Amino acid sequence: MTRTILQLLPPEQRARVTGYLGLIVTSTILRAVAVVLVVPLVTALFGDDPAEAWRWVAALTVAVVAGWVVDSIASRVGFELGFAILDHAQRDVSAQVARIPLRWFSEDNSATTRRAIATTGPDLVGLVGYLVTPVIQAILLPVAIGLALLPIAWQLAVVALLSVPLLLGALWASGRITRHADQVAADANSALTERILEFARTQAALRAARRVEPARSRTGAALTAQHGATVRLLLLNIPGQVLFSLASQIALVLLAGTTAWLAVRGTVGAAEAIALIVVAVRFLEPFAALGDLAPAIETSRNTLRDIRAVVDAPGPVAAASATEQPLGEVAAVTLRDVRFTYGDNGSGPVVLDGLDIEFRSGEITAIVGPSGSGKSTLLSLVAGLETTTSGAVRVGETDLGTLDVAHRPAGATMVFQQPYLFAGTIRDNVLAGNPAATAEELATALRLARVDEFVNRLPDRLDTLVGDAGTALSGGERQRVSIARALIKPSAVLLVDEGTSALDAENEAAVVTAISGDPRGRTRIIVTHRLSTIAGADRVLFLEEGRIVEDGGVAELRAAGGRFAEFWAHQQDAAGWRLATAERN
């Protein structure tokens, strides 16, 4: 936890931590002095000359006022550090999310990322002032009180100092008992959230398949697991509370017994013994405060763990250059001995194996091949979304491997097979590709992608809200908006990954025409299985098991009678399939 807090602090703020800790230690010493000054003050009040108590009142006043001053300074510094942590955490998390390989975002890691982003808010501002400061003071104050008691009643001081590890150990043990249950409860809550979101988002498919009840049962199972985890957490809190309560009672009995023993022996007077009992009670208060802070400590621990999981997620090593690609609107794409594998250190299965390809500037290249041959991975490498295991990918004269991962996608724009629209209007989603686009550029992209056709039928036109993930639009409309978003981006390369799969034949032909007639004249690489899209390509690459097995024009490859010709024949046969009812005799 401490290491994560220091990691989240900007380097220029870390030097202030020493000063902040110095203020906390000073404040704790002043608090301990104020507590122990009660002993001579009470002794003087009940002594032969009560007027002697005034000087102890003065000393107590000075200690209390000085403590207030130090506390106010420490509080200001603590909140300044908290704001620095908030600012740095938000930037670190957002920057890291843009750098993490896409395959890292599994269901669990995606949930961790959502929690990390959601918690980089006001809670981090008060982390130092409202949590770290009280915890440090609660640990140090009993030690300081024990040391301050040494010149007054060393026997009691020894008992107090020996009680510190006993009470802290009891707190640690009780926290250890409930920590695992906390984690189980957190995981159950996360799983329940995922199941509820899944159940809500897939209602159309579930109802059409008449699978609502099984899905509801799955959600119900997650709810049952969450309920069980919560009950377990509550039950495990009981032994932890009993353990700490027992340790506190033992410490109180030892302190009170030692004070009584000193009074019986005549080592301390009756008034002094009463004051020492008050000090003993004050000695135990910080441990009770630590017990009250335990839930907040565990919550903060979980929050910082989520943030650290994202910040420390495996990513590519930062490149020497952190600038964006110096690319114009036309550039060739070159792959030299490119190899790509999943898994750490290239230990996973080989997806692409030794590719040497040049995509000539301004041309349309169609990539075809069986499922799992590496087509989408090849596009991800050109787009800068993935990093090669070995080899180089160049866009123009720029080697993507020399760029910071956040800047690699600058030279390419991509249409994905499954389009995703952001919450907002159609205009917002299209302009996400180029917020600085002119009205003319926006109109051109809308026209090329045939977005203007359905937008003109909507009452709010471009200001129509698309809904969560674009659910207010049909699948074809969402894809056309995503194509317009790609076309409006000023980039050297246009990548399309089955981008027309959600469109009917008429709209597919229109979009293919738009892509081929893109006024920017970009290098266009299209992954597709549709013959009409392939027919308009200048060149075809047939990819199989991570290797290019055929390369040439459509007519040339069809005439060669190889894998592409076989693929073409199968697609033609599939296009001629018809559903018919069986004739009855």
WOPE-V263573 format. One record per residue. N is the residue number from 1. RES is the residue in one letter. SS is DSSP state (hx for helix, st for strand, lp for the rest). Layout:
BEGIN
n=N res=RES ss=SS
n=N res=RES ss=SS
END
This chain:
BEGIN
n=1 res=M ss=lp
n=2 res=T ss=hx
n=3 res=R ss=hx
n=4 res=T ss=hx
n=5 res=I ss=hx
n=6 res=L ss=hx
n=7 res=Q ss=hx
n=8 res=L ss=hx
n=9 res=L ss=lp
n=10 res=P ss=lp
n=11 res=P ss=hx
n=12 res=E ss=hx
n=13 res=Q ss=hx
n=14 res=R ss=hx
n=15 res=A ss=hx
n=16 res=R ss=hx
n=17 res=V ss=hx
n=18 res=T ss=hx
n=19 res=G ss=hx
n=20 res=Y ss=hx
n=21 res=L ss=hx
n=22 res=G ss=hx
n=23 res=L ss=hx
n=24 res=I ss=hx
n=25 res=V ss=hx
n=26 res=T ss=hx
n=27 res=S ss=hx
n=28 res=T ss=hx
n=29 res=I ss=hx
n=30 res=L ss=hx
n=31 res=R ss=hx
n=32 res=A ss=hx
n=33 res=V ss=hx
n=34 res=A ss=hx
n=35 res=V ss=hx
n=36 res=V ss=hx
n=37 res=L ss=hx
n=38 res=V ss=hx
n=39 res=V ss=hx
n=40 res=P ss=hx
n=41 res=L ss=hx
n=42 res=V ss=hx
n=43 res=T ss=hx
n=44 res=A ss=hx
n=45 res=L ss=hx
n=46 res=F ss=lp
n=47 res=G ss=lp
n=48 res=D ss=lp
n=49 res=D ss=lp
n=50 res=P ss=hx
n=51 res=A ss=hx
n=52 res=E ss=hx
n=53 res=A ss=hx
n=54 res=W ss=hx
n=55 res=R ss=hx
n=56 res=W ss=hx
n=57 res=V ss=hx
n=58 res=A ss=hx
n=59 res=A ss=hx
n=60 res=L ss=hx
n=61 res=T ss=hx
n=62 res=V ss=hx
n=63 res=A ss=hx
n=64 res=V ss=hx
n=65 res=V ss=hx
n=66 res=A ss=hx
n=67 res=G ss=hx
n=68 res=W ss=hx
n=69 res=V ss=hx
n=70 res=V ss=hx
n=71 res=D ss=hx
n=72 res=S ss=hx
n=73 res=I ss=hx
n=74 res=A ss=hx
n=75 res=S ss=hx
n=76 res=R ss=hx
n=77 res=V ss=hx
n=78 res=G ss=hx
n=79 res=F ss=hx
n=80 res=E ss=hx
n=81 res=L ss=hx
n=82 res=G ss=hx
n=83 res=F ss=hx
n=84 res=A ss=hx
n=85 res=I ss=hx
n=86 res=L ss=hx
n=87 res=D ss=hx
n=88 res=H ss=hx
n=89 res=A ss=hx
n=90 res=Q ss=hx
n=91 res=R ss=hx
n=92 res=D ss=hx
n=93 res=V ss=hx
n=94 res=S ss=hx
n=95 res=A ss=hx
n=96 res=Q ss=hx
n=97 res=V ss=hx
n=98 res=A ss=lp
n=99 res=R ss=lp
n=100 res=I ss=st
n=101 res=P ss=lp
n=102 res=L ss=hx
n=103 res=R ss=hx
n=104 res=W ss=hx
n=105 res=F ss=lp
n=106 res=S ss=lp
n=107 res=E ss=hx
n=108 res=D ss=hx
n=109 res=N ss=hx
n=110 res=S ss=hx
n=111 res=A ss=hx
n=112 res=T ss=hx
n=113 res=T ss=hx
n=114 res=R ss=hx
n=115 res=R ss=hx
n=116 res=A ss=hx
n=117 res=I ss=hx
n=118 res=A ss=hx
n=119 res=T ss=hx
n=120 res=T ss=lp
n=121 res=G ss=lp
n=122 res=P ss=hx
n=123 res=D ss=hx
n=124 res=L ss=hx
n=125 res=V ss=hx
n=126 res=G ss=hx
n=127 res=L ss=hx
n=128 res=V ss=hx
n=129 res=G ss=hx
n=130 res=Y ss=hx
n=131 res=L ss=hx
n=132 res=V ss=hx
n=133 res=T ss=hx
n=134 res=P ss=hx
n=135 res=V ss=hx
n=136 res=I ss=hx
n=137 res=Q ss=hx
n=138 res=A ss=hx
n=139 res=I ss=hx
n=140 res=L ss=hx
n=141 res=L ss=hx
n=142 res=P ss=hx
n=143 res=V ss=hx
n=144 res=A ss=hx
n=145 res=I ss=hx
n=146 res=G ss=hx
n=147 res=L ss=hx
n=148 res=A ss=hx
n=149 res=L ss=hx
n=150 res=L ss=lp
n=151 res=P ss=lp
n=152 res=I ss=lp
n=153 res=A ss=lp
n=154 res=W ss=hx
n=155 res=Q ss=hx
n=156 res=L ss=hx
n=157 res=A ss=hx
n=158 res=V ss=hx
n=159 res=V ss=hx
n=160 res=A ss=hx
n=161 res=L ss=hx
n=162 res=L ss=hx
n=163 res=S ss=hx
n=164 res=V ss=hx
n=165 res=P ss=hx
n=166 res=L ss=hx
n=167 res=L ss=hx
n=168 res=L ss=hx
n=169 res=G ss=hx
n=170 res=A ss=hx
n=171 res=L ss=hx
n=172 res=W ss=hx
n=173 res=A ss=hx
n=174 res=S ss=hx
n=175 res=G ss=hx
n=176 res=R ss=hx
n=177 res=I ss=hx
n=178 res=T ss=hx
n=179 res=R ss=hx
n=180 res=H ss=hx
n=181 res=A ss=hx
n=182 res=D ss=hx
n=183 res=Q ss=hx
n=184 res=V ss=hx
n=185 res=A ss=hx
n=186 res=A ss=hx
n=187 res=D ss=hx
n=188 res=A ss=hx
n=189 res=N ss=hx
n=190 res=S ss=hx
n=191 res=A ss=hx
n=192 res=L ss=hx
n=193 res=T ss=hx
n=194 res=E ss=hx
n=195 res=R ss=hx
n=196 res=I ss=hx
n=197 res=L ss=hx
n=198 res=E ss=hx
n=199 res=F ss=hx
n=200 res=A ss=hx
n=201 res=R ss=hx
n=202 res=T ss=lp
n=203 res=Q ss=hx
n=204 res=A ss=hx
n=205 res=A ss=hx
n=206 res=L ss=hx
n=207 res=R ss=hx
n=208 res=A ss=hx
n=209 res=A ss=lp
n=210 res=R ss=lp
n=211 res=R ss=lp
n=212 res=V ss=hx
n=213 res=E ss=hx
n=214 res=P ss=hx
n=215 res=A ss=hx
n=216 res=R ss=hx
n=217 res=S ss=hx
n=218 res=R ss=hx
n=219 res=T ss=hx
n=220 res=G ss=hx
n=221 res=A ss=hx
n=222 res=A ss=hx
n=223 res=L ss=hx
n=224 res=T ss=hx
n=225 res=A ss=hx
n=226 res=Q ss=hx
n=227 res=H ss=hx
n=228 res=G ss=hx
n=229 res=A ss=hx
n=230 res=T ss=hx
n=231 res=V ss=hx
n=232 res=R ss=hx
n=233 res=L ss=hx
n=234 res=L ss=hx
n=235 res=L ss=hx
n=236 res=L ss=hx
n=237 res=N ss=hx
n=238 res=I ss=hx
n=239 res=P ss=hx
n=240 res=G ss=hx
n=241 res=Q ss=hx
n=242 res=V ss=hx
n=243 res=L ss=hx
n=244 res=F ss=hx
n=245 res=S ss=hx
n=246 res=L ss=hx
n=247 res=A ss=hx
n=248 res=S ss=hx
n=249 res=Q ss=hx
n=250 res=I ss=hx
n=251 res=A ss=hx
n=252 res=L ss=hx
n=253 res=V ss=hx
n=254 res=L ss=hx
n=255 res=L ss=hx
n=256 res=A ss=hx
n=257 res=G ss=hx
n=258 res=T ss=hx
n=259 res=T ss=hx
n=260 res=A ss=hx
n=261 res=W ss=hx
n=262 res=L ss=hx
n=263 res=A ss=hx
n=264 res=V ss=hx
n=265 res=R ss=hx
n=266 res=G ss=lp
n=267 res=T ss=lp
n=268 res=V ss=lp
n=269 res=G ss=lp
n=270 res=A ss=hx
n=271 res=A ss=hx
n=272 res=E ss=hx
n=273 res=A ss=hx
n=274 res=I ss=hx
n=275 res=A ss=hx
n=276 res=L ss=hx
n=277 res=I ss=hx
n=278 res=V ss=hx
n=279 res=V ss=hx
n=280 res=A ss=hx
n=281 res=V ss=hx
n=282 res=R ss=hx
n=283 res=F ss=hx
n=284 res=L ss=hx
n=285 res=E ss=hx
n=286 res=P ss=hx
n=287 res=F ss=hx
n=288 res=A ss=hx
n=289 res=A ss=hx
n=290 res=L ss=hx
n=291 res=G ss=hx
n=292 res=D ss=hx
n=293 res=L ss=hx
n=294 res=A ss=hx
n=295 res=P ss=hx
n=296 res=A ss=hx
n=297 res=I ss=hx
n=298 res=E ss=hx
n=299 res=T ss=hx
n=300 res=S ss=hx
n=301 res=R ss=hx
n=302 res=N ss=hx
n=303 res=T ss=hx
n=304 res=L ss=hx
n=305 res=R ss=hx
n=306 res=D ss=hx
n=307 res=I ss=hx
n=308 res=R ss=hx
n=309 res=A ss=hx
n=310 res=V ss=hx
n=311 res=V ss=hx
n=312 res=D ss=lp
n=313 res=A ss=lp
n=314 res=P ss=lp
n=315 res=G ss=st
n=316 res=P ss=lp
n=317 res=V ss=lp
n=318 res=A ss=lp
n=319 res=A ss=lp
n=320 res=A ss=lp
n=321 res=S ss=st
n=322 res=A ss=lp
n=323 res=T ss=lp
n=324 res=E ss=lp
n=325 res=Q ss=lp
n=326 res=P ss=lp
n=327 res=L ss=lp
n=328 res=G ss=lp
n=329 res=E ss=lp
n=330 res=V ss=lp
n=331 res=A ss=lp
n=332 res=A ss=lp
n=333 res=V ss=st
n=334 res=T ss=st
n=335 res=L ss=st
n=336 res=R ss=st
n=337 res=D ss=st
n=338 res=V ss=st
n=339 res=R ss=st
n=340 res=F ss=st
n=341 res=T ss=st
n=342 res=Y ss=lp
n=343 res=G ss=lp
n=344 res=D ss=hx
n=345 res=N ss=hx
n=346 res=G ss=hx
n=347 res=S ss=lp
n=348 res=G ss=lp
n=349 res=P ss=lp
n=350 res=V ss=st
n=351 res=V ss=st
n=352 res=L ss=st
n=353 res=D ss=st
n=354 res=G ss=st
n=355 res=L ss=st
n=356 res=D ss=st
n=357 res=I ss=st
n=358 res=E ss=st
n=359 res=F ss=st
n=360 res=R ss=lp
n=361 res=S ss=lp
n=362 res=G ss=lp
n=363 res=E ss=lp
n=364 res=I ss=st
n=365 res=T ss=st
n=366 res=A ss=st
n=367 res=I ss=st
n=368 res=V ss=st
n=369 res=G ss=lp
n=370 res=P ss=lp
n=371 res=S ss=lp
n=372 res=G ss=lp
n=373 res=S ss=lp
n=374 res=G ss=lp
n=375 res=K ss=hx
n=376 res=S ss=hx
n=377 res=T ss=hx
n=378 res=L ss=hx
n=379 res=L ss=hx
n=380 res=S ss=hx
n=381 res=L ss=hx
n=382 res=V ss=hx
n=383 res=A ss=hx
n=384 res=G ss=lp
n=385 res=L ss=lp
n=386 res=E ss=lp
n=387 res=T ss=lp
n=388 res=T ss=lp
n=389 res=T ss=lp
n=390 res=S ss=st
n=391 res=G ss=st
n=392 res=A ss=st
n=393 res=V ss=st
n=394 res=R ss=st
n=395 res=V ss=st
n=396 res=G ss=lp
n=397 res=E ss=lp
n=398 res=T ss=st
n=399 res=D ss=st
n=400 res=L ss=hx
n=401 res=G ss=hx
n=402 res=T ss=hx
n=403 res=L ss=st
n=404 res=D ss=lp
n=405 res=V ss=hx
n=406 res=A ss=hx
n=407 res=H ss=hx
n=408 res=R ss=hx
n=409 res=P ss=hx
n=410 res=A ss=hx
n=411 res=G ss=hx
n=412 res=A ss=st
n=413 res=T ss=st
n=414 res=M ss=st
n=415 res=V ss=st
n=416 res=F ss=lp
n=417 res=Q ss=lp
n=418 res=Q ss=lp
n=419 res=P ss=lp
n=420 res=Y ss=lp
n=421 res=L ss=lp
n=422 res=F ss=lp
n=423 res=A ss=lp
n=424 res=G ss=lp
n=425 res=T ss=st
n=426 res=I ss=hx
n=427 res=R ss=hx
n=428 res=D ss=hx
n=429 res=N ss=hx
n=430 res=V ss=hx
n=431 res=L ss=hx
n=432 res=A ss=lp
n=433 res=G ss=lp
n=434 res=N ss=lp
n=435 res=P ss=lp
n=436 res=A ss=lp
n=437 res=A ss=lp
n=438 res=T ss=lp
n=439 res=A ss=hx
n=440 res=E ss=hx
n=441 res=E ss=hx
n=442 res=L ss=hx
n=443 res=A ss=hx
n=444 res=T ss=hx
n=445 res=A ss=hx
n=446 res=L ss=hx
n=447 res=R ss=hx
n=448 res=L ss=hx
n=449 res=A ss=lp
n=450 res=R ss=lp
n=451 res=V ss=hx
n=452 res=D ss=hx
n=453 res=E ss=hx
n=454 res=F ss=hx
n=455 res=V ss=hx
n=456 res=N ss=lp
n=457 res=R ss=lp
n=458 res=L ss=lp
n=459 res=P ss=lp
n=460 res=D ss=lp
n=461 res=R ss=hx
n=462 res=L ss=hx
n=463 res=D ss=hx
n=464 res=T ss=lp
n=465 res=L ss=st
n=466 res=V ss=lp
n=467 res=G ss=lp
n=468 res=D ss=hx
n=469 res=A ss=hx
n=470 res=G ss=hx
n=471 res=T ss=lp
n=472 res=A ss=lp
n=473 res=L ss=lp
n=474 res=S ss=lp
n=475 res=G ss=hx
n=476 res=G ss=hx
n=477 res=E ss=hx
n=478 res=R ss=hx
n=479 res=Q ss=hx
n=480 res=R ss=hx
n=481 res=V ss=hx
n=482 res=S ss=hx
n=483 res=I ss=hx
n=484 res=A ss=hx
n=485 res=R ss=hx
n=486 res=A ss=hx
n=487 res=L ss=hx
n=488 res=I ss=hx
n=489 res=K ss=lp
n=490 res=P ss=lp
n=491 res=S ss=lp
n=492 res=A ss=lp
n=493 res=V ss=st
n=494 res=L ss=st
n=495 res=L ss=st
n=496 res=V ss=st
n=497 res=D ss=st
n=498 res=E ss=lp
n=499 res=G ss=lp
n=500 res=T ss=lp
n=501 res=S ss=lp
n=502 res=A ss=lp
n=503 res=L ss=lp
n=504 res=D ss=lp
n=505 res=A ss=hx
n=506 res=E ss=hx
n=507 res=N ss=hx
n=508 res=E ss=hx
n=509 res=A ss=hx
n=510 res=A ss=hx
n=511 res=V ss=hx
n=512 res=V ss=hx
n=513 res=T ss=hx
n=514 res=A ss=hx
n=515 res=I ss=hx
n=516 res=S ss=hx
n=517 res=G ss=lp
n=518 res=D ss=lp
n=519 res=P ss=lp
n=520 res=R ss=lp
n=521 res=G ss=lp
n=522 res=R ss=lp
n=523 res=T ss=st
n=524 res=R ss=st
n=525 res=I ss=st
n=526 res=I ss=st
n=527 res=V ss=st
n=528 res=T ss=lp
n=529 res=H ss=lp
n=530 res=R ss=lp
n=531 res=L ss=hx
n=532 res=S ss=hx
n=533 res=T ss=hx
n=534 res=I ss=hx
n=535 res=A ss=hx
n=536 res=G ss=lp
n=537 res=A ss=lp
n=538 res=D ss=lp
n=539 res=R ss=st
n=540 res=V ss=st
n=541 res=L ss=st
n=542 res=F ss=st
n=543 res=L ss=st
n=544 res=E ss=st
n=545 res=E ss=lp
n=546 res=G ss=lp
n=547 res=R ss=st
n=548 res=I ss=st
n=549 res=V ss=st
n=550 res=E ss=st
n=551 res=D ss=st
n=552 res=G ss=st
n=553 res=G ss=lp
n=554 res=V ss=hx
n=555 res=A ss=hx
n=556 res=E ss=hx
n=557 res=L ss=hx
n=558 res=R ss=hx
n=559 res=A ss=hx
n=560 res=A ss=hx
n=561 res=G ss=lp
n=562 res=G ss=lp
n=563 res=R ss=hx
n=564 res=F ss=hx
n=565 res=A ss=hx
n=566 res=E ss=hx
n=567 res=F ss=hx
n=568 res=W ss=hx
n=569 res=A ss=hx
n=570 res=H ss=hx
n=571 res=Q ss=hx
n=572 res=Q ss=hx
n=573 res=D ss=hx
n=574 res=A ss=hx
n=575 res=A ss=hx
n=576 res=G ss=lp
n=577 res=W ss=lp
n=578 res=R ss=lp
n=579 res=L ss=lp
n=580 res=A ss=lp
n=581 res=T ss=lp
n=582 res=A ss=lp
n=583 res=E ss=lp
n=584 res=R ss=lp
n=585 res=N ss=lp
END
